[in-house]
């Protein structure tokens, strides 16, 4: 099946975390690409949801979302929460706690970058992002590129920011079980994000899926922008095997080669889809 622009994208980021576009500009781009459904899933942050929802009103179906960081066997795992109730106090309390973790990490990364010859890295990243945004390594990667010290965000990660490099800072994220629990308590649907990006063996990935389902996980992403057909086929099989709801998402942060809203999001029509499940249950937003 050839690549195409899907009409549904349930994983993307705005300037409220480490995306390049404001929430309103993200919705505008989604409309330009012909999307009918979009979920904004910023990293441990719901700051952009209200702006995005207002921009989407009357034009396309908007889904409240968030992408939460967690730890599983000392590996950082991302869980997307879809259809969350963004006013739930448990969620707000949790996000404030994680915001403090992210701020501490961001300040330490900025300090380490200054030792590599960068000036005011943390304050400049904060100035480039939306007020109150959750500063991530993605913000720093674009900052490094803007300073001419890398040709791309991927190169910035490889030189400075990924594990083992001079500016990497390890953070002890909440456990996978806790993250799933918070999403469920917020009336959301916990979705395992980009399963093939963790560089696990097939055996270890299956162990993750088993643990994720056992603690209340309900779905998994089966298609993303840069996925190979063989990877998509394998994830489709796992989705069937584990009885998960299927989700699709570009993980869009900025326009790049093979990086675009809705791009290459192909899904088996027989899979149970998360957006159809919620329609049957009734709206939560």
N, C-alpha and C positions, 0 to 999 in steps of 0.2 A: 504494500500500500504506500503510495507516494506521500511526501510531506504536504501539509496544508495548514491553513489558519483555522483553528477550531473556533467555535462560537462560545466556548466556556473555558475560563481560566480561573482556577481556585487556589493559586499560590503566586502572589506577587508582592512587591515591596515599594514603599514610597519614601519620601524624605523624612517621614516620622521615625524611620530607623536608618537603613543604609541604602535606600533607593535614590536614584538621581532626580525623579520627578515628584512634584508635590502631589498630594492625594487627588486634587481636582484635575491636575494635568494628566495623571495616570488614567483617570476615568475618561478624559478627552481622547487619549490615545486608544483606549479600549474601544470607544465608539468608532474611531477612525478605522480600526481593524475589524469592525463588524461583530464584536462580541455581544452576546445576549446575557451572559452571566459573568460576574467577576467577584472574587473575594480578595480583600486587602488583608494580608497576613504579615504585618511587620513583626520584627524580632522583639519578643517580650514587651510589646508596646501596642496600645490601642488608640494612641493620640490622633491618628489620621482618619479614624473610622467615620466620625461625624461629618467631616468635610467631604470625604469620598461619597458617603451616602447621599448627601445633599446634591452633589454634582451628578450622581447617577439617577436621581429621582425622575421617573417618567421616561427614562431612556433605556435602561437595562436593569436586570435583576442584580441588586447588590447584596452581598453576603458578608456579615460581620465575621472577621477572622483574626487570628493571631498565630504566630509561630513561636513556640516555647522551646527553650534549650533544656536538655536534661542529661543525666548520666546513666549509662547502662554498662556495667562491667568496666568502668573507667573509660568508656567511650562516649563522646558527646553525640547525642541523638536529638534530632529535631522532630517535634510533634506539632502539626498544624491543628488548631482548633477551629472548626467551621460552625457557623450558626450560633456563635456564643451570644449570651446576653451580656453586653458590655457594662451593664450597670450592677452586676452582681458584686456584692461587697467582698466575697471571698476572692474573686478574681482581682479586684482592685488592690486588695491588701497584698496578694501574692505578687502582682506586677510591681508594686512599690518596693518590695523586698528585692526582687531581681534587678530592678532599676539601680538600686544601690550597688549590687554586685557588678553590674555592667559599668557603672561610673568608676568604681575602684579599678576595674581592669583597664578601662579606657585611659584613665590618668596614668597608670603604670606603663601602658604601651607608649603614650606620649612622652613620658620620661625616658624610656629606652630609645625612642626615635631621636630625641634630642642628643643622646650620647652618640648617635650615628651621624650627627651633623645637621639635623633638622631643627628649626626654630619655632617655638610656640605651636607644636603639632596639635596638642589637645585643644587649645583655644581656637585654632584655625578650623579644625574639624567641627567643633561645636558651632562656629559662625557659619559654616557652609550648610549645616543641616537645619531642619525645622526647629524652632524654639522648643526646648524640652525633649528633643529627640533622643532616642537610645543610640549612643555612639558605638559602632561595631568595627570589626576589622575591615569591613567593606568600606566604611567611611575613610579609614586610614589608607586603604589601598588606592582610592581615587585621589586622596591628598598627595600620596607619594608620586603618583603619575603626574599630577599637576605641577610638582616640583622638578619634573624631568629626571627623577631617579629610577624610573621604570617606564617601560613602553606600554604596559597594560596592567589591569588590576591583578590578573593571574601572575604576572611577573613580579609585582609588588609582594604578593603573598609568598611566592617562591624565594624571594631574596630576604624579606624581612619578617613576615607575619605568620607563616605556617609553623606548625610544631617543629621544634628543633632549630629555628632561626632566632636571630639575636633579639627580636622584638616580640616574640611570642610570649604570652602570659597565660598560664593555666588558670582556669576558674573552676571551682567546685560547684557545679550546677546542681539543682535539686534532682532527686532520683526520678527515673522514668515513671514509676508508680505514682509519685506525688503530682507530676505534671498532668498525667492522664486524669487523675482524681479532680484536679482543679477545673479542667475542661468540662468534665461531666457535671460538676457542681454548678457550672455556668451555663447549663443546658446545651452545651456544644457537643460536637462529634469529633473525637480524637482520631486524627489521621497520621499515620507514619509518613514523614516527608522523605522524598528522594531516596528510597531504600538502596539503590545501587551506588550511591555516592559514598558509602561508608567503607568501601574497600574491604568488605568481609568475604570470607569463603562462603560458598552456598550453605554449608552446614551451620556456620555462625549466624548467617542471615536468618535461617529458619529458626534458630534458637531465639533470636531477637523477636521474630514474629510471634512465636509461641508465648514468650513472656509478655509481649505487648498485648496480645489478646487476653491473656490470663488476668492482667491488671485492669482491663476494661477498654482497651483499644478497639475501635470499631471499623477502621478502614486503612487503606494504604494508597499512596500515589503509584500509578502504573504507567504514567507517560509524562515525559518532560521534553524540553526543547532539544537537547543534545543527546538524546538517548538512541542507542543503536536498536534496530528492529529485533535482534536476538535478545537484548535486555528487556524490551517491552514484552516480548512473548513469554519470557521467563517470569516476569512479574505478574503478568496476566494469569499464568498457571498458578502461581502462589496465591494470588487473590482468590481464585476459585477454591484452591485447596484449604485455605484457612477460613473461608466463609466471610471474607471482609467486603465492605463496601469499597468501590473503586472511586478514586479521585484522580484528577489530572491538573497539572499546573506547570507554568513556565519557569517559576522561581525568578521572575523578571526583576532585575534591579536597574538596568540601563540597557540601551540599545547596543548590541554588539553582533559579532558574527554568529549566526544561528541562535541569537538571543532576542526574542520578541514576544510580546503578548500573544498567546494563542498558537504560537508556532509549533508545528510538528506534534500536536497533542492528539494522538490517535488512540482510540479505545475500542475494545471488542464490544459489539452491540449487545452481547449476551451477559456481560458483567452487570451485577447490581450496582447502580451508580448512586453516589452520595446525594446528588441534587434531586434525584427522583425519590429517594428514601425520605428526604425532608419534606418534599411536596406531599407525600402520602401522610406524613405525620402532622402536617400543618406548619405554617410559618412561625418562626421564633424571633424574627427581627421586628 
